[in-house]
């Protein structure tokens, strides 16, 4: 699918650490990606926002454009031709300073009952897409001594739940990609950060709670705006330091157990 892109009029920018930088955020139409996009916009960063929902994407583009220059692209990240079109649409921006991978899908089922199609979909979105997009954008990130952020899950560190084996496999794979990439590009001045999230108050997480038959209490979970605030602080650190991994979870014990992340 060829992405549909619209450019909003450029708004004002202030003298802030990220105000002169160009950023690409996937999964920007909801949840964590949306919060990160807004936080970056408020810092004055110029944005390319990618999302699957045209309506939700248009809403975040409209809101973020109050603070910075924003371009939204509706795109299925499993479409390589669409990714190439996205990269082409970014040509006028020149370098890329920040790449945030926040898009993701989730299915849970024990191996005895799991559909291979669910495995394939999670592989395509959660693992292959960030790999391909990073690979294609790496020359620009190296040129700018940029930063790459992988939004991962606590199941990417350890998993003791049989019904999330497929999802955990993708998140463990994403960790491996980030770790090996860091070793490859650190010497070229590129920072790579992985954020491992516990349960977060997002539409995806609400759907998971409903599927599990549990009462959804978003106030007990991580808040997307807090994750975004943490990212802004980390991305703004001086270049003499690199944060490689952040693990963050809700304080409520009953929320800690179980699946992390939601977009």
VOMARNU-711121 format. One record per atom (N, C-alpha, C): x, y, z. Coordinates in pm, whole numbers, padded with zeros to 5 digits, always signed. Last residue first. Example, Ala and Ser with C-alpha at 12.3 -4.5 7.8 and 13.67 -1.06 7.14 Angstrom:
! residues 2
+01285-00225+00708;+01367-00106+00714;+01290+00003+00787;+01319-00569+00780;+01230-00450+00780;+01320-00330+00780;
END
This chain:
! residues 263
+00024-00061+02258;+00038+00056+02172;-00096+00107+02129;+00190-00192+02537;+00065-00181+02464;+00073-00057+02380;+00384-00377+02773;+00367-00293+02654;+00225-00297+02602;+00366-00706+02918;+00408-00567+02911;+00382-00506+02777;+00163-00937+03089;+00216-00886+02965;+00252-00740+02972;+00240-01030+03430;+00171-01043+03304;+00240-00967+03192;+00249-00831+03719;+00253-00965+03661;+00179-00965+03529;+00189-00566+03775;+00324-00603+03735;+00328-00738+03668;-00062-00544+03874;-00041-00501+03736;+00096-00544+03684;-00039-00621+04130;-00122-00704+04044;-00108-00666+03899;+00127-00418+04234;+00177-00554+04220;+00094-00637+04124;+00174-00100+04104;+00074-00193+04157;+00116-00336+04129;+00368+00037+03954;+00393+00010+04096;+00300-00097+04152;+00459-00080+03624;+00367-00016+03718;+00403-00051+03862;+00799-00044+03501;+00677-00121+03524;+00586-00044+03618;+01082-00050+03287;+00989+00029+03366;+00858-00046+03380;+01411-00048+03190;+01299-00136+03225;+01209-00060+03321;+01622+00053+02937;+01539+00101+03048;+01427+00000+03067;+01945+00055+02798;+01825-00021+02830;+01753+00043+02949;+02138+00254+02741;+02117+00143+02648;+01985+00071+02671;+02231+00580+02730;+02144+00488+02804;+02108+00376+02706;+02538+00738+02710;+02439+00659+02637;+02362+00571+02734;+02713+01051+02704;+02650+00942+02777;+02553+00868+02685;+02796+01264+02564;+02900+01193+02639;+02843+01073+02713;+02591+01404+02458;+02644+01295+02378;+02759+01221+02446;+02337+01468+02711;+02456+01504+02632;+02517+01382+02565;+01987+01384+02661;+02111+01375+02737;+02231+01413+02650;+01755+01371+02519;+01816+01504+02535;+01947+01501+02613;+01662+01115+02536;+01708+01162+02405;+01783+01294+02414;+01579+01120+02806;+01690+01034+02763;+01748+01080+02630;+01363+01302+02802;+01479+01326+02888;+01601+01247+02839;+01194+01170+02623;+01243+01304+02591;+01368+01335+02674;+01141+00932+02766;+01213+00929+02639;+01272+01064+02603;+00994+01029+02983;+01121+00960+03006;+01205+00957+02879;+00771+01125+02848;+00855+01217+02923;+00992+01157+02949;+00665+00882+02751;+00712+00985+02658;+00805+01084+02726;+00592+00766+02992;+00692+00700+02909;+00751+00800+02810;+00396+00946+03065;+00513+00931+03150;+00627+00863+03075;+00205+00909+02867;+00269+01041+02877;+00394+01034+02964;+00115+00642+02912;+00194+00676+02794;+00267+00810+02805;+00154+00506+03236;+00084+00604+03153;+00172+00642+03033;+00113+00181+03378;+00199+00285+03326;+00118+00378+03236;-00187+00136+03585;-00087+00096+03485;+00007+00212+03453;-00396+00216+03734;-00296+00132+03802;-00180+00094+03710;-00568+00348+03567;-00495+00429+03665;-00389+00349+03739;-00700+00153+03418;-00584+00220+03359;-00503+00302+03459;-00825-00130+03479;-00810-00011+03561;-00686+00065+03515;-01033-00374+03373;-00931-00280+03323;-00933-00153+03407;-01069-00692+03500;-01117-00554+03509;-01005-00460+03468;-01036-00968+03271;-00994-00893+03387;-01051-00752+03384;-01050-01141+03056;-01160-01138+03151;-01127-01064+03279;-00866-01133+02858;-00831-01213+02974;-00942-01218+03078;-00985-00952+02687;-00968-01090+02641;-00938-01184+02758;-00960-00723+02843;-01093-00772+02810;-01086-00918+02767;-00684-00693+02846;-00755-00715+02971;-00893-00774+02945;-00648-00645+02571;-00587-00763+02633;-00658-00795+02763;-00777-00400+02536;-00828-00517+02465;-00773-00646+02526;-00611-00241+02692;-00752-00255+02730;-00813-00378+02663;-00378-00256+02543;-00381-00317+02674;-00525-00336+02723;-00452-00109+02315;-00413-00249+02303;-00424-00320+02436;-00502+00147+02426;-00611+00070+02367;-00577-00078+02351;-00315+00164+02740;-00333+00191+02598;-00453+00113+02545;-00132+00173+02999;-00272+00211+02973;-00288+00257+02828;+00080-00111+03019;+00064+00032+02996;-00080+00061+02954;+00285-00341+03186;+00151-00309+03135;+00127-00159+03134;+00631-00255+03121;+00527-00335+03180;+00392-00292+03125;+00877-00223+02866;+00760-00171+02937;+00677-00281+03000;+01192-00138+02792;+01112-00256+02824;+00998-00213+02916;+01351+00024+02540;+01268+00049+02658;+01177-00071+02678;+01672+00064+02410;+01556-00023+02419;+01483+00007+02549;+01863+00276+02201;+01795+00258+02330;+01681+00159+02315;+02159+00374+02061;+02048+00280+02047;+01992+00250+02185;+02330+00635+01890;+02286+00575+02016;+02163+00488+01991;+02607+00671+01677;+02461+00650+01686;+02428+00583+01819;+02878+00692+01619;+02813+00804+01687;+02663+00791+01700;+03007+00477+01528;+02973+00578+01427;+02891+00692+01486;+03024+00310+01736;+03149+00370+01692;+03127+00476+01584;+02756+00220+01741;+02808+00308+01846;+02934+00381+01802;+02684+00034+01547;+02678+00177+01513;+02728+00271+01622;+02720-00231+01640;+02758-00195+01504;+02772-00045+01484;+02617-00242+01892;+02758-00273+01875;+02809-00230+01737;+02351-00186+01826;+02427-00093+01910;+02577-00116+01894;+02278-00414+01686;+02287-00287+01615;+02370-00186+01694;+02266-00599+01892;+02369-00615+01789;+02387-00486+01710;+02050-00492+02040;+02181-00512+02102;+02292-00524+01998;+01837-00491+01853;+01884-00367+01913;+02025-00381+01971;+01815-00769+01798;+01842-00673+01691;+01900-00544+01748;+01753-00866+02052;+01876-00909+01985;+01914-00813+01873;+01503-00744+02093;+01615-00715+02183;+01747-00750+02116;+01359-00873+01897;+01380-00729+01885;+01495-00683+01976;+01354-01134+02000;+01422-01106+01874;+01453-00959+01857;+01194-01091+02221;+01331-01136+02242;+01414-01110+02115;+00964-01024+02078;+01026-00922+02162;+01168-00961+02201;+00901-01262+01948;+00929-01141+01868;+01003-01037+01951;+00859-01426+02170;+00964-01460+02074;+01002-01339+01990;+00635-01307+02285;+00763-01301+02355;+00879-01331+02261;+00439-01380+02098;+00471-01239+02118;+00608-01224+02184;+00441-01663+02132;+00466-01600+02003;+00513-01455+02020;+00383-01695+02411;+00508-01743+02352;+00541-01678+02219;+00175-01639+02577;+00234-01527+02503;+00367-01567+02439;+00089-01860+02719;+00001-01809+02613;+00060-01691+02536;+00273-01918+02921;+00271-01999+02799;+00190-01939+02685;+00477-01699+03085;+00337-01722+03053;+00328-01798+02921;+00721-01605+03146;+00679-01726+03218;+00532-01756+03193;+00993-01445+03006;+00852-01479+02987;+00820-01610+03058;+01209-01163+02989;+01176-01294+03047;+01028-01319+03027;+01246-00961+02801;+01352-00995+02895;+01332-01133+02954;+01020-00928+02663;+01142-00936+02585;+01264-00966+02670;+00832-00879+02846;+00842-01019+02803;+00959-01038+02707;+00844-00606+02867;+00915-00684+02969;+00920-00833+02933;+00895-00483+02532;+00809-00526+02642;+00893-00601+02744;+01003-00190+02352;+00992-00333+02370;+00897-00361+02487;+01075+00043+02130;+00980+00023+02239;+00952-00127+02248;+01382+00151+02042;+01295+00036+02025;+01206+00025+02148;+01524+00428+01894;+01454+00380+02012;+01364+00264+01973;+01819+00581+01793;+01717+00483+01758;+01656+00429+01886;+01971+00881+01684;+01930+00796+01795;+01815+00707+01749;+02258+00998+01485;+02123+00997+01540;+02100+00900+01653;+02452+01127+01328;+02484+01076+01462;+02355+01067+01544;+02372+01178+01072;+02333+01278+01173;+02381+01242+01313;+02466+00956+00936;+02509+01089+00892;+02480+01196+00997;+02324+00753+01061;+02469+00761+01080;+02519+00901+01043;+02070+00809+00964;+02094+00815+01108;+02243+00822+01139;+02107+00762+00693;+02070+00897+00739;+02096+00913+00888;+02172+00486+00689;+02266+00587+00638;+02234+00729+00686;+01929+00369+00804;+02055+00374+00878;+02156+00474+00821;+01695+00324+00676;+01719+00461+00724;+01855+00477+00792;+01696+00055+00617;+01683+00150+00507;+01716+00293+00550;+01717-00058+00876;+01820-00083+00775;+01816+00022+00663;+01475+00027+00992;+01604+00072+01045;+01714+00056+00942;+01293-00115+00831;+01289+00031+00834;+01422+00087+00887;+01365-00383+00884;+01373-00330+00748;+01379-00177+00750;+01318-00396+01166;+01448-00431+01108;+01464-00366+00971;+01049-00328+01194;+01151-00239+01249;+01291-00268+01196;+00943-00556+01039;+00922-00417+00999;+01025-00322+01062;+01015-00792+01180;+01069-00765+01048;+01058-00618+01011;+00878-00750+01438;+01020-00782+01424;+01075-00743+01287;+00610-00681+01433;+00687-00655+01555;+00837-00675+01539;+00508-00748+01175;+00492-00613+01231;+00593-00585+01342;+00588-01014+01120;+00594-00911+01017;+00592-00770+01076;+00538-01152+01360;+00673-01144+01306;+00686-01028+01209;+00261-01125+01370;+00343-01063+01475;+00489-01051+01430;+00194-01275+01142;+00157-01134+01151;+00242-01063+01256;+00290-01530+01209;+00343-01460+01092;+00314-01311+01099;+00129-01593+01431;+00275-01587+01444;+00335-01504+01331;-00119-01598+01308;-00093-01498+01413;+00058-01481+01435;-00082-01819+01142;-00106-01687+01082;-00083-01575+01182;-00072-02026+01317;+00054-01985+01255;+00039-01849+01189;-00254-02004+01615;-00259-02001+01469;-00124-01954+01415;-00238-02218+01900;-00201-02094+01832;-00207-02109+01680;-00279-02443+02053;-00396-02385+01986;-00362-02266+01896;-00036-02515+02154;-00125-02621+02107;-00240-02567+02025;+00070-02274+02248;+00121-02332+02124;+00028-02438+02068;-00188-02047+02357;-00089-02152+02382;-00050-02219+02252;-00206-01704+02269;-00264-01838+02261;-00154-01938+02292;-00245-01369+02170;-00202-01465+02271;-00280-01595+02257;-00110-01107+01976;-00203-01219+01984;-00153-01310+02096;-00051-00774+01876;-00044-00876+01980;-00151-00981+01962;+00166-00535+01714;+00040-00609+01724;+00060-00721+01825;+00310-00201+01686;+00311-00341+01726;+00171-00402+01725;+00525+00086+01679;+00416+00006+01622;+00424-00138+01669;+00748+00217+01762;+00643+00195+01862;+00528+00111+01809;+01059+00324+01718;+00977+00210+01677;+00874+00182+01788;+01188+00624+01625;+01121+00557+01736;+01030+00448+01682;+01470+00795+01540;+01377+00693+01489;+01319+00619+01609;+01615+01106+01481;+01553+01019+01580;+01458+00923+01509;+01729+01234+01258;+01799+01238+01386;+01745+01135+01485;+01801+01231+00920;+01706+01184+01021;+01782+01172+01152;+01857+01477+00659;+01898+01381+00759;+01782+01341+00850;+01611+01569+00440;+01754+01547+00453;+01784+01441+00555;+01352+01620+00380;+01395+01651+00517;+01544+01634+00536;+01305+01526+00130;+01322+01671+00144;+01368+01711+00283;+01265+01252+00174;+01388+01299+00111;+01413+01447+00134;+01040+01134+00263;+01122+01200+00364;+01246+01266+00305;+00933+00998+00054;+00863+01120+00096;+00941+01199+00199;+01104+00776+00048;+01110+00876-00058;+01045+01006-00019;+01011+00643+00271;+01148+00693+00271;+01166+00800+00163;+00753+00577+00176;+00771+00661+00295;+00910+00724+00296;+00819+00406-00032;+00750+00532-00062;+00763+00630+00055;+00931+00197+00113;+01014+00269+00017;+00950+00403-00019;+00704+00116+00256;+00820+00168+00329;+00910+00247+00234;+00548+00023+00044;+00503+00137+00122;+00617+00200+00199;+00697-00197-00030;+00681-00088-00126;+00635+00040-00055;+00666-00358+00198;+00798-00304+00165;+00789-00189+00065;+00435-00369+00438;+00440-00346+00293;+00574-00281+00258;+00412-00369+00703;+00449-00497+00644;+00464-00486+00492;+00318-00125+00783;+00462-00145+00785;+00507-00281+00733;+00090+00055+00618;+00104-00078+00678;+00252-00113+00669;+00024+00400+00668;+00108+00296+00611;+00097+00166+00689;-00008+00738+00633;-00084+00617+00663;-00016+00501+00591;+00188+00987+00758;+00181+00888+00650;+00105+00765+00697;+00218+01334+00825;+00161+01204+00861;+00152+01113+00741;+00436+01574+00940;+00390+01505+00821;+00341+01368+00862;+00485+01887+01096;+00443+01747+01106;+00395+01695+00971;+00654+02125+01285;+00624+02080+01149;+00598+01930+01151;+00492+02205+01603;+00606+02185+01514;+00558+02148+01374;+00260+02266+01745;+00390+02289+01807;+00507+02280+01711;+00038+02200+01608;+00032+02324+01685;+00170+02363+01737;+00077+01950+01511;+00118+02061+01425;+00100+02196+01491;-00040+01775+01689;+00104+01797+01699;+00150+01917+01619;-00309+01780+01601;-00272+01825+01736;-00124+01859+01745;-00290+01682+01337;-00352+01812+01364;-00310+01866+01501;-00177+01432+01384;-00106+01530+01300;-00159+01670+01328;-00380+01313+01531;-00252+01340+01597;-00170+01440+01516;-00583+01303+01331;-00606+01374+01458;-00475+01407+01527;-00474+01144+01133;-00507+01284+01102;-00526+01365+01229;-00462+00902+01273;-00339+00968+01231;-00364+01115+01200;-00730+00840+01301;-00650+00865+01421;-00521+00937+01387;-00795+00809+01025;-00865+00905+01109;-00781+00941+01231;-00624+00604+00934;-00621+00736+00871;-00683+00842+00961;-00432+00382+01107;-00566+00441+01104;-00559+00583+01048;-00159+00327+01108;-00248+00251+01019;-00385+00315+01004;+00114+00566+01092;+00008+00494+01160;-00081+00424+01060;+00386+00780+01146;+00333+00666+01070;+00228+00596+01154;+00513+01103+01107;+00435+01013+01190;+00371+00904+01104;+00781+01302+01125;+00715+01214+01030;+00644+01109+01116;+00847+01630+01257;+00801+01491+01270;+00750+01430+01140;+01082+01833+01419;+01003+01811+01298;+00972+01662+01288;+01061+01933+01762;+01119+01846+01659;+01025+01838+01538;+00958+02080+01973;+00988+02150+01849;+01051+02066+01741;+00863+01964+02194;+01004+02002+02198;+01047+02076+02071;+00615+01900+02107;+00625+02008+02205;+00769+02053+02225;+00685+01680+01949;+00633+01801+01887;+00646+01920+01981;+00755+01494+02145;+00857+01543+02053;+00813+01673+01986;+00500+01458+02259;+00611+01507+02341;+00722+01563+02253;+00355+01355+02043;+00317+01483+02102;+00430+01543+02183;+00495+01111+02005;+00485+01210+01898;+00451+01348+01953;+00447+00983+02248;+00584+01019+02211;+00584+01126+02102;+00170+00944+02229;+00225+01025+02338;+00366+01072+02306;+00161+00774+02006;+00093+00904+02002;+00150+00997+02109;+00300+00551+02100;+00350+00626+01985;+00289+00764+01976;+00127+00465+02306;+00260+00514+02337;+00316+00598+02223;-00190+00532+02160;-00110+00478+02269;+00024+00546+02290;-00185+00606+01803;-00251+00576+01931;-00147+00538+02036;-00041+00673+01580;-00183+00710+01581;-00254+00679+01711;+00220+00590+01559;+00195+00723+01616;+00048+00757+01630;+00366+00374+01472;+00260+00351+01569;+00214+00480+01634;+00683+00547+01451;+00585+00452+01402;+00482+00425+01512;+00832+00852+01393;+00769+00771+01497;+00669+00677+01431;+01117+01035+01321;+01016+00946+01265;+00963+00856+01377;+01245+01369+01334;+01213+01241+01398;+01106+01166+01321;+01498+01611+01327;+01392+01543+01252;+01371+01404+01310;+01578+01899+01532;+01595+01762+01487;+01473+01709+01413;+01576+02133+01667;+01631+02137+01532;+01639+01999+01469;+01478+02076+01921;+01399+02161+01832;+01450+02164+01689;+01578+01942+02134;+01542+01862+02017;+01478+01945+01906;+01630+02143+02333;+01734+02048+02290;+01704+01974+02160;+01493+02458+02218;+01490+02342+02305;+01586+02237+02251;+01384+02735+02135;+01521+02690+02158;+01522+02579+02261;+01090+02652+01941;+01161+02724+02044;+01301+02666+02061;+00896+02706+01649;+00984+02621+01728;+01060+02707+01826;+00567+02732+01506;+00686+02787+01568;+00768+02680+01638;+00476+02522+01222;+00447+02608+01335;+00577+02657+01396;+00409+02469+00883;+00509+02467+00989;+00471+02566+01098;+00111+02299+00785;+00192+02420+00788;+00288+02417+00905;+00145+01944+00713;+00079+02055+00782;+00169+02177+00779;+00121+01724+00445;+00208+01811+00522;+00129+01923+00584;+00033+01389+00407;-00011+01527+00404;+00080+01609+00493;+00031+01081+00232;+00102+01177+00317;+00046+01317+00297;-00032+00752+00219;-00096+00879+00189;-00040+00983+00285;+00178+00491+00091;+00133+00577+00200;+00070+00705+00149;+00063+00216-00093;+00137+00340-00098;+00087+00434+00010;+00084-00119+00000;+00000+00000+00000;+00088+00125+00000;
END
